[in-house]
Amino acid sequence: MIVHLLRFGFRDETTDEQKAEVLATMRRTASVESVSFSTVGQNLGDVSEGLTHAYCVGIEDLAALERYMHDPVHLDGDPRIIPHVAKLAIGPDVSDAPDPTLRTKLMALHEAKLRKYPEWARLMSTVPEVRIL
């Protein structure tokens, strides 16, 4: 199992209605067939850095992760979500798989997505603060 965690904060200009729409869109993304479990909502950790919300999905394996990354629901949701994100902390992801090269494989899937969807890469570059943990 691969558990993927995002913590994020909204842009100041994002309204409460837009925040609700973003969270609903994230819940749709988290409900695709490749996701085993999910939660979307408030970040219960230290929010002093402005990371007020969280998105967490459990994905069975690398094959399911690749399906998740390219799922039309996921691809359709990102342009509705990303313009409202001011800060994004990606990870740390965790896994119960014993493969010591799993992080490298995950990053390779991410890089392949950036190459395949340059408009997605451009959109991600508009987030003012991104940290990969």
Salt bridges, closest charged atoms under 4 A:
GLU33 OE2 - ARG67 NE 2.81
GLU49 OE1 - ARG131 NH2 3.01
ASP76 OD2 - ARG80 NE 3.26
ASP78 OD2 - HIS74 NE2 3.67
ASP78 OD2 - LYS113 NZ 3.88
ASP93 OD2 - HIS4 ND1 2.99
ASP99 OD2 - LYS105 NZ 2.64
